[in-house]
Amino acid sequence: MLPSFFASSKILLHYPEPQAAYPIDIAKFALQTKQDDHMEMARGALGLDQ
């Protein structure tokens, strides 16, 4: 259960936005590192599993 100050806060309206950007952040990181395990994790986060 959330504390009462969250119940009326507008922060809950914005919560899905960072969550939706998570796969993009993983993909950017994977492209920077070019490591196979990071690329595999990024593919999974983006729904591109083989």
C-alpha positions as CSV (number, residue, x, y, z in Angstrom):
1,M,0.0,0.0,0.0
2,L,1.3,3.5,-0.9
3,P,1.7,6.2,1.7
4,S,-1.2,8.7,1.7
5,F,0.9,11.5,0.2
6,F,1.2,9.4,-3.0
7,A,-2.5,8.9,-3.3
8,S,-3.1,12.5,-4.3
9,S,0.2,13.1,-6.0
10,K,0.5,13.6,-9.7
11,I,3.7,11.6,-9.7
12,L,1.7,8.4,-10.2
13,L,0.4,9.8,-13.5
14,H,4.0,10.0,-14.7
15,Y,5.3,6.6,-13.4
16,P,4.7,4.6,-16.7
17,E,6.8,7.0,-18.7
18,P,10.3,6.1,-17.3
19,Q,9.1,2.4,-17.3
20,A,8.3,2.6,-21.0
21,A,11.7,4.1,-21.8
22,Y,13.6,1.3,-20.0
23,P,14.0,-1.0,-23.0
24,I,15.5,2.0,-25.0
25,D,17.9,2.7,-22.2
26,I,19.1,-0.9,-22.2
27,A,19.5,-0.9,-26.0
28,K,21.5,2.3,-25.9
29,F,23.8,0.8,-23.2
30,A,24.2,-2.4,-25.2
31,L,25.2,-0.6,-28.3
32,Q,27.8,1.3,-26.4
33,T,29.3,-1.7,-24.7
34,K,28.9,-4.1,-27.7
35,Q,28.9,-7.1,-25.4
36,D,26.9,-10.1,-26.4
37,D,25.1,-10.5,-23.0
38,H,24.1,-6.8,-23.1
39,M,22.8,-7.1,-26.6
40,E,20.8,-10.2,-25.7
41,M,19.3,-8.5,-22.7
42,A,18.4,-5.5,-24.9
43,R,16.7,-7.7,-27.5
44,G,14.6,-9.3,-24.8
45,A,13.6,-6.0,-23.3
46,L,12.6,-4.8,-26.8
47,G,10.6,-8.0,-27.5
48,L,13.0,-9.1,-30.2
49,D,13.8,-12.5,-28.7
50,Q,14.8,-15.1,-31.2
